Amino acid sequence: MEFQQSDVLKQLPKQFFASLVQKVQKKVQEGADIINLGQGNPDQPTPPHIVKAMQEAVAKPENHQYSSFRGTAKLKKAAAAFYEREYGVTLDPKTEIAILFGGKAGLVELPQCLLNPGDTLLVPDPGYPDYWSGAVLAGAHMVTMPLLEKNHFLPDYDLLPEDDKKKAKLMYLNYPNNPTGATANRSFFEETVTFAKDHKLCVVHDFAYGGIGFDGEKPLSFLQIEGAKETGIEIYTLSKTYNMAGWRVGFAAGNSSVIEAIELYQDHLFVSLFKATQDAAAEALLSDQTCVQVQNDRYEKRRNVWIAACKEIGWEVSAPKGSFFAWLKVPEGYTSEAFSDLLLEKAHVVVAPGNGFGDHGEGYVRAGLLTSEERLQEAAQRIAALNLFEKKPLTT
């Protein structure tokens, strides 16, 4: 017998990354030397002191039992201490921190925690595709907020239809931004707090790339803004800051009523994370942060090399201010997908087509700075050989 999937599963958005992976795998199987800039998976190992903490924690028999449903007090206190140290934000670890099975799980869960079928959810466009998944699973009505280059890839709340603003109950933001690499300033977050209060909606700030900022600018936490904790939460993952993508550990911080909703929802799905993973995560948050600075410097050097190499071949691009992504306009006459396919077929360079991140991603591709400086330079030279760009003479 073959059993039919539920209507909810049938409505889930297609995972465009899956089709991209299939295209890449086909080329690899054909023997092509692929430079993969299409992924969002950190290429460096987890720092040794975090791995050591995990090894020691795994050996403890008391960690082999079910963890407490809502996470260990140790990790919650570590998360609160991390926010106090890094951002000057005071959080109650008992009521304002929820442990997550990675940031993605929290982002997808939240609409089911706070919305009823038909409720309105505001999402950025372009944006992380799993925001859409959460909307579908909750039966929510999704309204997109265009992120335009002319507005520094920040949503303009004044342009949203009044009816949508009145109905909205939840809004996602993400800075440093995936896929654009844009960052948010204090005035924008202050405007966001006012907007949320005026419309009585909850803000969810996806702070996945909070540990990656360039040109001496530390990414701003939404919770640093006065009144932010009244209007929403921030989701932090250890995946990017500490190269712990496969460990699946993160946390939500902020408004206590939202935290309680997350905790209640997760009570029915999980028995929290493996205790050893929580111990290692606490070590990451509390220990010496030199590894974070080293990582940030590595990404900044890669960014500088990649942007310089692109400009050298005549590709007019802008440098991202944060994250490990660059958001690049495609040449005239190409769609995002056609250009991505061309680079894969002819240059064996993988980038992610911008339309996979929303309608306003059309006309762009996303390149990940997740390979060596040498390979980034090589990727630019391979693209140059396609003669898609007109190299401009150097000016003095």
Secondary structure, DSSP 4 states (H G I P E B T S, - for coil): --PPPPHHHHHSPP-HHHHHHHHHHHHHHTT---EE-S-----SPPPHHHHHHHHHHHT-GGGGSPPPTT--HHHHHHHHHHHHHHH-----TTTSEEEESSHHHHHHHHHHHH--TT-EEEEEES--THHHHHHHHHTPEEEEEE--GGGTT---GGGS-HHHHHHEEEEEEESS-TTT-----HHHHHHHHHHHHHHT-EEEEE-TTTT-B-TTPPPPPGGGSTTHHHHEEEEEEHHHHTT-GGG--EEEEE-HHHHHHHHHHHHTT-S-S-HHHHHHHHHHHHS--HHHHHHHHHHHHHHHHHHHHHHHTT------SBSSEEEEEPPTT--HHHHHHHIIIII-EE-EEGGGG-GGGTTEEEEE--S-HHHHHHHHHHHHTTT-S-PPPP--
